[in-house]
Amino acid sequence: MISSNEDDSYTTNDLLKKIDELHPSLPTASGIFIDVLKKNFKLAHEKVVEGDFMTHDMSVALDHLWGFIRYDKLTLESGNRQSKEKAIKWRFRRSLHVHFDKTLDDVLISFLRWSSVAVHGIEGNFLMNVNKAFRRLETYSRWLENDSHLFYPLSAHFEMNAQNVMKDHVQYNYDDSGRFLLWLDFSPRVMSNVQVLSSKERYCALVWIMHLMMFDEKAQRNGSIIVRNASKMKTKDYFAYLSMDMCLSYYALSLSACSVKVVYDITIQAHWSICVFFSTISRFIPARVLETIGIREDDGKEDFKWLCIDQFIPNGFIS
């Protein structure tokens, strides 16, 4: 059984059209942004569907996933013009895997590992949900096709230059469990350097780091933890970091399209306005998701101890 998310998601272009049609006031923009988050949280943490195919064998899972893709592609290509246009997503023509010396098999494997659940008593102690991986991969393929105009073409040389400027803003390492730790520093000292980059350059750098996490084998197997030091940045400044279209695109990628398995996502030194904003949207977030999100006005040291990552904090991350 192949299930599609086509009717449950917005593309960035659809959202921008809605924004253009409405009065460009902050409440209107915030309302649409909240709606985006609601839909993407729904897609990000979908439940297992009855009839989903599961296996512990990667080769079997990979063959089935390719089969699902080919079946959906042939089905779409046999339909009307609009249906044929939807089939283009399966060409992966804007995929970034080549920049990381990866193949399309590697892309699919990352989604299969994202779909895995721990089960004791079977070989490998985990099962991969192939249908769930397909549903997520389908969302990702649509994101590539619909939003590639925001980042394509993206070169390794360009990213090296951007990441050199953002080296203190975006850092990563691993803990003793092999989890990928992503540290985002929004302190004034760091942001003064980042401001020389355009919104597109910052967006492209974030897209690049998300794909770095996607293709990192330790992150695939052990998950990742994302930590932001908001440094008391106000909500309006926080969301001005990216233009509206790029902000929506990035959240669509990170919440509901990429294969990054986030164990915990924490924001420290949050301004009270960010806390209020999160409190507003939290009622739309499933309880099991809220358990993986932390918004703290303090320095988060107690959380770091609980997560066993306090010894991996980069120098100067907490002032």
SENU-863427 format. One record per residue (C-alpha): residue number from 1; residue in one letter; x, y, z. Coordinates in steps of 0.25 Angstrom, whole numbers, m for minus. Example, Ala and Ser with C-alpha at 12.3 -4.5 7.8 and 13.67 -1.06 7.14 Angstrom:
// SENU-863427
<rec selum="1" nukol="A" x="49" y="m18" z="31"/>
<rec selum="2" nukol="S" x="55" y="m4" z="29"/>
// end
This chain:
// SENU-863427
<rec selum="1" nukol="M" x="0" y="0" z="0"/>
<rec selum="2" nukol="I" x="6" y="13" z="m4"/>
<rec selum="3" nukol="S" x="0" y="26" z="3"/>
<rec selum="4" nukol="S" x="3" y="40" z="m2"/>
<rec selum="5" nukol="N" x="4" y="53" z="6"/>
<rec selum="6" nukol="E" x="0" y="61" z="m7"/>
<rec selum="7" nukol="D" x="m12" y="68" z="m1"/>
<rec selum="8" nukol="D" x="m7" y="70" z="13"/>
<rec selum="9" nukol="S" x="5" y="79" z="9"/>
<rec selum="10" nukol="Y" x="8" y="93" z="4"/>
<rec selum="11" nukol="T" x="19" y="97" z="m6"/>
<rec selum="12" nukol="T" x="26" y="110" z="m3"/>
<rec selum="13" nukol="N" x="20" y="116" z="m16"/>
<rec selum="14" nukol="D" x="6" y="113" z="m11"/>
<rec selum="15" nukol="L" x="9" y="120" z="2"/>
<rec selum="16" nukol="L" x="15" y="132" z="m5"/>
<rec selum="17" nukol="K" x="3" y="134" z="m13"/>
<rec selum="18" nukol="K" x="m6" y="133" z="m1"/>
<rec selum="19" nukol="I" x="3" y="144" z="6"/>
<rec selum="20" nukol="D" x="2" y="153" z="m7"/>
<rec selum="21" nukol="E" x="m13" y="152" z="m7"/>
<rec selum="22" nukol="L" x="m15" y="156" z="7"/>
<rec selum="23" nukol="H" x="m12" y="169" z="14"/>
<rec selum="24" nukol="P" x="3" y="169" z="17"/>
<rec selum="25" nukol="S" x="2" y="171" z="32"/>
<rec selum="26" nukol="L" x="10" y="163" z="43"/>
<rec selum="27" nukol="P" x="m2" y="156" z="49"/>
<rec selum="28" nukol="T" x="m6" y="151" z="35"/>
<rec selum="29" nukol="A" x="8" y="146" z="32"/>
<rec selum="30" nukol="S" x="9" y="140" z="46"/>
<rec selum="31" nukol="G" x="m4" y="133" z="44"/>
<rec selum="32" nukol="I" x="0" y="127" z="31"/>
<rec selum="33" nukol="F" x="14" y="123" z="37"/>
<rec selum="34" nukol="I" x="7" y="116" z="49"/>
<rec selum="35" nukol="D" x="m2" y="108" z="38"/>
<rec selum="36" nukol="V" x="11" y="104" z="31"/>
<rec selum="37" nukol="L" x="16" y="99" z="44"/>
<rec selum="38" nukol="K" x="4" y="91" z="48"/>
<rec selum="39" nukol="K" x="3" y="84" z="35"/>
<rec selum="40" nukol="N" x="18" y="81" z="35"/>
<rec selum="41" nukol="F" x="18" y="76" z="49"/>
<rec selum="42" nukol="K" x="7" y="66" z="44"/>
<rec selum="43" nukol="L" x="15" y="61" z="33"/>
<rec selum="44" nukol="A" x="28" y="60" z="41"/>
<rec selum="45" nukol="H" x="22" y="51" z="51"/>
<rec selum="46" nukol="E" x="12" y="42" z="44"/>
<rec selum="47" nukol="K" x="7" y="29" z="50"/>
<rec selum="48" nukol="V" x="10" y="15" z="45"/>
<rec selum="49" nukol="V" x="m1" y="12" z="35"/>
<rec selum="50" nukol="E" x="m8" y="m2" z="35"/>
<rec selum="51" nukol="G" x="m2" y="m10" z="24"/>
<rec selum="52" nukol="D" x="12" y="m3" z="24"/>
<rec selum="53" nukol="F" x="23" y="m12" z="20"/>
<rec selum="54" nukol="M" x="34" y="m14" z="30"/>
<rec selum="55" nukol="T" x="47" y="m22" z="29"/>
<rec selum="56" nukol="H" x="61" y="m22" z="36"/>
<rec selum="57" nukol="D" x="68" y="m25" z="23"/>
<rec selum="58" nukol="M" x="74" y="m13" z="16"/>
<rec selum="59" nukol="S" x="75" y="m19" z="2"/>
<rec selum="60" nukol="V" x="60" y="m24" z="3"/>
<rec selum="61" nukol="A" x="56" y="m10" z="8"/>
<rec selum="62" nukol="L" x="64" y="m3" z="m3"/>
<rec selum="63" nukol="D" x="58" y="m12" z="m14"/>
<rec selum="64" nukol="H" x="44" y="m9" z="m9"/>
<rec selum="65" nukol="L" x="46" y="6" z="m8"/>
<rec selum="66" nukol="W" x="51" y="7" z="m22"/>
<rec selum="67" nukol="G" x="39" y="m2" z="m26"/>
<rec selum="68" nukol="F" x="29" y="8" z="m19"/>
<rec selum="69" nukol="I" x="36" y="20" z="m27"/>
<rec selum="70" nukol="R" x="35" y="13" z="m40"/>
<rec selum="71" nukol="Y" x="20" y="9" z="m38"/>
<rec selum="72" nukol="D" x="17" y="23" z="m34"/>
<rec selum="73" nukol="K" x="25" y="29" z="m46"/>
<rec selum="74" nukol="L" x="18" y="20" z="m56"/>
<rec selum="75" nukol="T" x="4" y="23" z="m50"/>
<rec selum="76" nukol="L" x="6" y="38" z="m51"/>
<rec selum="77" nukol="E" x="12" y="37" z="m65"/>
<rec selum="78" nukol="S" x="0" y="30" z="m70"/>
<rec selum="79" nukol="G" x="m10" y="41" z="m65"/>
<rec selum="80" nukol="N" x="m13" y="54" z="m70"/>
<rec selum="81" nukol="R" x="m3" y="66" z="m73"/>
<rec selum="82" nukol="Q" x="m4" y="71" z="m58"/>
<rec selum="83" nukol="S" x="m1" y="56" z="m54"/>
<rec selum="84" nukol="K" x="11" y="55" z="m63"/>
<rec selum="85" nukol="E" x="16" y="68" z="m57"/>
<rec selum="86" nukol="K" x="16" y="62" z="m43"/>
<rec selum="87" nukol="A" x="24" y="50" z="m48"/>
<rec selum="88" nukol="I" x="36" y="59" z="m51"/>
<rec selum="89" nukol="K" x="39" y="59" z="m36"/>
<rec selum="90" nukol="W" x="44" y="45" z="m37"/>
<rec selum="91" nukol="R" x="56" y="49" z="m46"/>
<rec selum="92" nukol="F" x="62" y="56" z="m34"/>
<rec selum="93" nukol="R" x="68" y="66" z="m44"/>
<rec selum="94" nukol="R" x="71" y="76" z="m33"/>
<rec selum="95" nukol="S" x="77" y="66" z="m23"/>
<rec selum="96" nukol="L" x="89" y="70" z="m15"/>
<rec selum="97" nukol="H" x="95" y="56" z="m13"/>
<rec selum="98" nukol="V" x="105" y="58" z="m24"/>
<rec selum="99" nukol="H" x="112" y="69" z="m15"/>
<rec selum="100" nukol="F" x="114" y="59" z="m4"/>
<rec selum="101" nukol="D" x="119" y="48" z="m13"/>
<rec selum="102" nukol="K" x="107" y="40" z="m11"/>
<rec selum="103" nukol="T" x="97" y="32" z="m20"/>
<rec selum="104" nukol="L" x="82" y="32" z="m21"/>
<rec selum="105" nukol="D" x="83" y="19" z="m13"/>
<rec selum="106" nukol="D" x="90" y="26" z="m2"/>
<rec selum="107" nukol="V" x="78" y="36" z="m2"/>
<rec selum="108" nukol="L" x="68" y="25" z="m1"/>
<rec selum="109" nukol="I" x="76" y="18" z="10"/>
<rec selum="110" nukol="S" x="76" y="31" z="18"/>
<rec selum="111" nukol="F" x="61" y="31" z="18"/>
<rec selum="112" nukol="L" x="60" y="16" z="21"/>
<rec selum="113" nukol="R" x="69" y="18" z="34"/>
<rec selum="114" nukol="W" x="60" y="30" z="37"/>
<rec selum="115" nukol="S" x="48" y="21" z="37"/>
<rec selum="116" nukol="S" x="54" y="10" z="46"/>
<rec selum="117" nukol="V" x="49" y="7" z="60"/>
<rec selum="118" nukol="A" x="57" y="m1" z="70"/>
<rec selum="119" nukol="V" x="51" y="m15" z="73"/>
<rec selum="120" nukol="H" x="58" y="m25" z="82"/>
<rec selum="121" nukol="G" x="59" y="m40" z="78"/>
<rec selum="122" nukol="I" x="61" y="m38" z="63"/>
<rec selum="123" nukol="E" x="73" y="m38" z="55"/>
<rec selum="124" nukol="G" x="80" y="m24" z="56"/>
<rec selum="125" nukol="N" x="70" y="m20" z="67"/>
<rec selum="126" nukol="F" x="62" y="m10" z="57"/>
<rec selum="127" nukol="L" x="51" y="m11" z="47"/>
<rec selum="128" nukol="M" x="50" y="m1" z="35"/>
<rec selum="129" nukol="N" x="36" y="4" z="31"/>
<rec selum="130" nukol="V" x="38" y="4" z="15"/>
<rec selum="131" nukol="N" x="24" y="11" z="13"/>
<rec selum="132" nukol="K" x="27" y="22" z="23"/>
<rec selum="133" nukol="A" x="41" y="24" z="17"/>
<rec selum="134" nukol="F" x="34" y="25" z="3"/>
<rec selum="135" nukol="R" x="24" y="36" z="9"/>
<rec selum="136" nukol="R" x="35" y="44" z="15"/>
<rec selum="137" nukol="L" x="43" y="43" z="2"/>
<rec selum="138" nukol="E" x="32" y="47" z="m6"/>
<rec selum="139" nukol="T" x="30" y="60" z="2"/>
<rec selum="140" nukol="Y" x="45" y="62" z="0"/>
<rec selum="141" nukol="S" x="45" y="60" z="m15"/>
<rec selum="142" nukol="R" x="34" y="70" z="m16"/>
<rec selum="143" nukol="W" x="42" y="80" z="m8"/>
<rec selum="144" nukol="L" x="54" y="78" z="m17"/>
<rec selum="145" nukol="E" x="45" y="81" z="m29"/>
<rec selum="146" nukol="N" x="37" y="92" z="m24"/>
<rec selum="147" nukol="D" x="47" y="100" z="m16"/>
<rec selum="148" nukol="S" x="60" y="97" z="m24"/>
<rec selum="149" nukol="H" x="59" y="111" z="m30"/>
<rec selum="150" nukol="L" x="63" y="116" z="m16"/>
<rec selum="151" nukol="F" x="76" y="109" z="m16"/>
<rec selum="152" nukol="Y" x="80" y="103" z="m29"/>
<rec selum="153" nukol="P" x="91" y="103" z="m34"/>
<rec selum="154" nukol="L" x="98" y="101" z="m21"/>
<rec selum="155" nukol="S" x="113" y="98" z="m22"/>
<rec selum="156" nukol="A" x="123" y="93" z="m12"/>
<rec selum="157" nukol="H" x="132" y="105" z="m15"/>
<rec selum="158" nukol="F" x="120" y="115" z="m11"/>
<rec selum="159" nukol="E" x="117" y="107" z="2"/>
<rec selum="160" nukol="M" x="132" y="107" z="6"/>
<rec selum="161" nukol="N" x="132" y="122" z="5"/>
<rec selum="162" nukol="A" x="119" y="123" z="12"/>
<rec selum="163" nukol="Q" x="122" y="113" z="23"/>
<rec selum="164" nukol="N" x="135" y="120" z="26"/>
<rec selum="165" nukol="V" x="128" y="133" z="30"/>
<rec selum="166" nukol="M" x="118" y="124" z="38"/>
<rec selum="167" nukol="K" x="128" y="115" z="45"/>
<rec selum="168" nukol="D" x="124" y="121" z="58"/>
<rec selum="169" nukol="H" x="110" y="122" z="55"/>
<rec selum="170" nukol="V" x="108" y="107" z="51"/>
<rec selum="171" nukol="Q" x="116" y="97" z="58"/>
<rec selum="172" nukol="Y" x="115" y="82" z="59"/>
<rec selum="173" nukol="N" x="121" y="70" z="67"/>
<rec selum="174" nukol="Y" x="118" y="57" z="72"/>
<rec selum="175" nukol="D" x="115" y="52" z="86"/>
<rec selum="176" nukol="D" x="119" y="38" z="92"/>
<rec selum="177" nukol="S" x="107" y="31" z="87"/>
<rec selum="178" nukol="G" x="110" y="36" z="73"/>
<rec selum="179" nukol="R" x="99" y="46" z="72"/>
<rec selum="180" nukol="F" x="101" y="58" z="63"/>
<rec selum="181" nukol="L" x="101" y="71" z="71"/>
<rec selum="182" nukol="L" x="97" y="83" z="63"/>
<rec selum="183" nukol="W" x="100" y="96" z="70"/>
<rec selum="184" nukol="L" x="94" y="109" z="65"/>
<rec selum="185" nukol="D" x="99" y="122" z="71"/>
<rec selum="186" nukol="F" x="91" y="135" z="69"/>
<rec selum="187" nukol="S" x="99" y="143" z="79"/>
<rec selum="188" nukol="P" x="102" y="158" z="74"/>
<rec selum="189" nukol="R" x="117" y="155" z="74"/>
<rec selum="190" nukol="V" x="114" y="144" z="64"/>
<rec selum="191" nukol="M" x="103" y="150" z="56"/>
<rec selum="192" nukol="S" x="111" y="163" z="53"/>
<rec selum="193" nukol="N" x="120" y="154" z="44"/>
<rec selum="194" nukol="V" x="108" y="146" z="38"/>
<rec selum="195" nukol="Q" x="101" y="159" z="34"/>
<rec selum="196" nukol="V" x="110" y="161" z="22"/>
<rec selum="197" nukol="L" x="103" y="149" z="16"/>
<rec selum="198" nukol="S" x="91" y="151" z="8"/>
<rec selum="199" nukol="S" x="78" y="144" z="12"/>
<rec selum="200" nukol="K" x="80" y="134" z="1"/>
<rec selum="201" nukol="E" x="94" y="131" z="5"/>
<rec selum="202" nukol="R" x="90" y="128" z="19"/>
<rec selum="203" nukol="Y" x="78" y="119" z="14"/>
<rec selum="204" nukol="C" x="87" y="112" z="5"/>
<rec selum="205" nukol="A" x="97" y="109" z="16"/>
<rec selum="206" nukol="L" x="86" y="103" z="25"/>
<rec selum="207" nukol="V" x="81" y="95" z="13"/>
<rec selum="208" nukol="W" x="95" y="90" z="12"/>
<rec selum="209" nukol="I" x="96" y="86" z="27"/>
<rec selum="210" nukol="M" x="83" y="79" z="27"/>
<rec selum="211" nukol="H" x="88" y="70" z="15"/>
<rec selum="212" nukol="L" x="101" y="68" z="22"/>
<rec selum="213" nukol="M" x="93" y="63" z="34"/>
<rec selum="214" nukol="M" x="85" y="54" z="24"/>
<rec selum="215" nukol="F" x="97" y="47" z="18"/>
<rec selum="216" nukol="D" x="105" y="46" z="32"/>
<rec selum="217" nukol="E" x="104" y="31" z="35"/>
<rec selum="218" nukol="K" x="106" y="34" z="50"/>
<rec selum="219" nukol="A" x="94" y="43" z="50"/>
<rec selum="220" nukol="Q" x="86" y="33" z="42"/>
<rec selum="221" nukol="R" x="88" y="22" z="52"/>
<rec selum="222" nukol="N" x="88" y="30" z="65"/>
<rec selum="223" nukol="G" x="80" y="42" z="62"/>
<rec selum="224" nukol="S" x="83" y="57" z="64"/>
<rec selum="225" nukol="I" x="82" y="68" z="75"/>
<rec selum="226" nukol="I" x="80" y="82" z="70"/>
<rec selum="227" nukol="V" x="83" y="94" z="80"/>
<rec selum="228" nukol="R" x="81" y="109" z="77"/>
<rec selum="229" nukol="N" x="86" y="120" z="86"/>
<rec selum="230" nukol="A" x="76" y="131" z="83"/>
<rec selum="231" nukol="S" x="84" y="140" z="91"/>
<rec selum="232" nukol="K" x="71" y="148" z="95"/>
<rec selum="233" nukol="M" x="68" y="151" z="81"/>
<rec selum="234" nukol="K" x="54" y="157" z="79"/>
<rec selum="235" nukol="T" x="44" y="149" z="70"/>
<rec selum="236" nukol="K" x="44" y="159" z="59"/>
<rec selum="237" nukol="D" x="59" y="159" z="58"/>
<rec selum="238" nukol="Y" x="59" y="144" z="59"/>
<rec selum="239" nukol="F" x="50" y="142" z="47"/>
<rec selum="240" nukol="A" x="57" y="153" z="39"/>
<rec selum="241" nukol="Y" x="69" y="144" z="38"/>
<rec selum="242" nukol="L" x="63" y="138" z="25"/>
<rec selum="243" nukol="S" x="53" y="144" z="16"/>
<rec selum="244" nukol="M" x="39" y="139" z="17"/>
<rec selum="245" nukol="D" x="40" y="129" z="5"/>
<rec selum="246" nukol="M" x="53" y="124" z="10"/>
<rec selum="247" nukol="C" x="48" y="123" z="24"/>
<rec selum="248" nukol="L" x="36" y="115" z="20"/>
<rec selum="249" nukol="S" x="45" y="106" z="11"/>
<rec selum="250" nukol="Y" x="55" y="103" z="21"/>
<rec selum="251" nukol="Y" x="44" y="99" z="32"/>
<rec selum="252" nukol="A" x="37" y="90" z="21"/>
<rec selum="253" nukol="L" x="51" y="83" z="19"/>
<rec selum="254" nukol="S" x="55" y="82" z="33"/>
<rec selum="255" nukol="L" x="41" y="78" z="39"/>
<rec selum="256" nukol="S" x="35" y="69" z="29"/>
<rec selum="257" nukol="A" x="44" y="66" z="17"/>
<rec selum="258" nukol="C" x="58" y="63" z="21"/>
<rec selum="259" nukol="S" x="63" y="49" z="26"/>
<rec selum="260" nukol="V" x="69" y="55" z="39"/>
<rec selum="261" nukol="K" x="64" y="48" z="51"/>
<rec selum="262" nukol="V" x="64" y="59" z="62"/>
<rec selum="263" nukol="V" x="65" y="53" z="76"/>
<rec selum="264" nukol="Y" x="64" y="67" z="83"/>
<rec selum="265" nukol="D" x="63" y="81" z="79"/>
<rec selum="266" nukol="I" x="66" y="92" z="89"/>
<rec selum="267" nukol="T" x="66" y="107" z="89"/>
<rec selum="268" nukol="I" x="74" y="114" z="100"/>
<rec selum="269" nukol="Q" x="74" y="128" z="105"/>
<rec selum="270" nukol="A" x="61" y="130" z="98"/>
<rec selum="271" nukol="H" x="54" y="144" z="98"/>
<rec selum="272" nukol="W" x="41" y="144" z="105"/>
<rec selum="273" nukol="S" x="34" y="148" z="92"/>
<rec selum="274" nukol="I" x="40" y="135" z="86"/>
<rec selum="275" nukol="C" x="34" y="127" z="98"/>
<rec selum="276" nukol="V" x="21" y="133" z="96"/>
<rec selum="277" nukol="F" x="21" y="130" z="81"/>
<rec selum="278" nukol="F" x="25" y="115" z="84"/>
<rec selum="279" nukol="S" x="14" y="115" z="94"/>
<rec selum="280" nukol="T" x="4" y="120" z="84"/>
<rec selum="281" nukol="I" x="7" y="109" z="74"/>
<rec selum="282" nukol="S" x="10" y="98" z="84"/>
<rec selum="283" nukol="R" x="m5" y="94" z="85"/>
<rec selum="284" nukol="F" x="m4" y="90" z="70"/>
<rec selum="285" nukol="I" x="8" y="81" z="72"/>
<rec selum="286" nukol="P" x="6" y="66" z="76"/>
<rec selum="287" nukol="A" x="9" y="63" z="90"/>
<rec selum="288" nukol="R" x="20" y="52" z="86"/>
<rec selum="289" nukol="V" x="27" y="64" z="78"/>
<rec selum="290" nukol="L" x="26" y="74" z="89"/>
<rec selum="291" nukol="E" x="34" y="64" z="98"/>
<rec selum="292" nukol="T" x="46" y="66" z="88"/>
<rec selum="293" nukol="I" x="46" y="81" z="88"/>
<rec selum="294" nukol="G" x="51" y="90" z="99"/>
<rec selum="295" nukol="I" x="50" y="106" z="99"/>
<rec selum="296" nukol="R" x="58" y="111" z="111"/>
<rec selum="297" nukol="E" x="60" y="126" z="116"/>
<rec selum="298" nukol="D" x="73" y="121" z="123"/>
<rec selum="299" nukol="D" x="86" y="115" z="118"/>
<rec selum="300" nukol="G" x="80" y="101" z="117"/>
<rec selum="301" nukol="K" x="92" y="95" z="125"/>
<rec selum="302" nukol="E" x="82" y="86" z="133"/>
<rec selum="303" nukol="D" x="77" y="81" z="119"/>
<rec selum="304" nukol="F" x="91" y="78" z="114"/>
<rec selum="305" nukol="K" x="94" y="70" z="126"/>
<rec selum="306" nukol="W" x="81" y="62" z="125"/>
<rec selum="307" nukol="L" x="84" y="60" z="110"/>
<rec selum="308" nukol="C" x="99" y="56" z="114"/>
<rec selum="309" nukol="I" x="104" y="67" z="104"/>
<rec selum="310" nukol="D" x="110" y="77" z="114"/>
<rec selum="311" nukol="Q" x="124" y="73" z="111"/>
<rec selum="312" nukol="F" x="122" y="75" z="96"/>
<rec selum="313" nukol="I" x="118" y="90" z="96"/>
<rec selum="314" nukol="P" x="127" y="98" z="87"/>
<rec selum="315" nukol="N" x="136" y="108" z="93"/>
<rec selum="316" nukol="G" x="129" y="122" z="94"/>
<rec selum="317" nukol="F" x="115" y="116" z="91"/>
<rec selum="318" nukol="I" x="110" y="120" z="104"/>
<rec selum="319" nukol="S" x="114" y="134" z="109"/>
// end
